[in-house]
Amino acid sequence: MGDVESDQIRLRSATGRWVILATVLGSGMAMLDSTVVNVALPAIGRDLDAGMSGLQWTVNAYTLTLAALILLGGSLGDRFGRRKIFLIGIVWFAVASALCGVAPNVPVLVIARAAQGVGGALLTPGSLAIIQACFARDDRPRAIGAWSGLGGVAAAVGPLVGGWLVEAVGWHWVFWINLPIAAVAVLVTLRHVPESRDTRSSGRFDVLGSALAALSLAGITYGLIEPGAGRVALAVGVVLAVCFAVLEVRRSPQALVPVQIFASRVFTSINVVTMIMYAAMGVVFFLLVVQLQVSAGFSPIAAGLAMLPVTVLMLLLSAPAGDLAKRIGPRAPMTAGILMCAAGLLLMSRIGPGATYLADVFPAAVLYGLGLSAAVAPLTATVLASARERYAGLASGINNAVARTGSLLAVAAIPPLVGLTGSAYDSPVEFTSGFRVAMLVSAAMLAVSALIAFVTIRSNVLAAAPGPAGRTHCGMAAPPLEERDQEAG
């Protein structure tokens, strides 16, 4: 399909449903992988003789390259075509997944996981930018709600799938499961998804900025995971982060992160909320399924099934949450949802030896699922509505990078801070003590992010409003998408 102008896609149309399916399959594969691996961590640790730092790197190698390169992935999609880069990312991700499945030791697994993150950086921003570019304006909040709900289901169902695979066929299959998903995603995308791009995108790509971002995150992550030996790496990472910030200011508007995109106060504040919120969520996804196995005695599949209420609630409620946020504004749903997530983590802190599903896990999972359902769709829609539409891919990339960076740093920093080091996952008492403190710290972070959302998001940036015509458009969309700045008052 060419980049030609025609009617914008409606969500209820056959094409609209195919577009949602393709984007959910692609981004859902990356989301699934970010959680499905966690339930396999004890098995990976035993099989590959890894300590806590090895398990942290198994998670963080993927998150690091994803966070560092996702901005470049969004810019590549805006320039060369979002569908094209989305497809390249899917294939890359599938090949890296196959390599993860045959890894004979932790170093090889970590390298393959880093390669997976590169593929994720290409496909993740493209999935959301395709939706933003192709759907009619009044359908976008609900389309984004459907995307975030179904994608969130992929993330939430990951522990269940991982648990079943670990018990049935071994941990290697938590990676190989991506191959058939990728094959279907490629076929649907090639047949049904129109191409879209920013016709005004030009100039050179900020390769130096991408390299500085990756190296700074690598240094900071290493320094946090290895607080003794990694002091020099931590210092170097911080210096490189400062260099990255200076470089971006000097190169704007051709920078990897153009300063003018933060002219919207809502866009800036929503990214702060995102970083803190996803930092807390990263700790939960990393530690909870391990705690259920190590301390509460759950089998891998039982640990995965424990979070099934989150899956069901996000499937049922995310799209309606997008509609509600459009009507009343995102402030109330986001604030209430994040606070419910915090309350869910307080309940999770009770999980330990002798914990039962109905008394200790189910209430926490329900509350956490209700909170995510209320918060994620409005947050995602607000990110895109508060930036110029010509920056659809870049805005999505920035928000994803912020989310992954928050998760990366929290998973690196919090376990050592709460005493989860060495072979702590072999000791139920030691792991439970650290887990409980980690849940309390994460609940406090969520409370802070809820406060920021409540204070800074005043206007309803999701309300449809006419604006001047721009030139960013979808291959099946005419007239071109409207372009506007949404400033929070």
Secondary structure by P-SEA (a helix, b strand, c coil): cccccccccccccaaaaaaaaaaaaaaaaaaaaacccccaaaaaaaaacccaaaaaaaaaaaaaaaaacaaaaaaaaacccaaaaaaaaaaaaaaaaaaaaacccaaaaaaaaaaaaaaaaacaaaaaaaaaacccccaaaaaaaaaaaaaaaaaaaaaaaaaaaaaccccccccccaaaaaaaaaaaaaccbbbbcccccccccaaaaaaaaaaaaaaaaaaaaccccaaaaaaaaaaaaaaaaaaaaaacccccccccccccaaaaaaaaaaaaaaaaaaaaaacaaaaacccccccaaaaaacaaaaaaaaaccaaaaaaaaaaccaaaaaaaaaaaaaaaaaaacccccccccccccaaaaaaaaaaaaacaaaaaaaaaaaccccaaaaaaaaaaaaaaaaaaaaaacccccccccccccccaaaaaaaaaaaaaaaaaaaaaaaaaaaaccccccccbbbbccccccccccccccbbbbbbcc
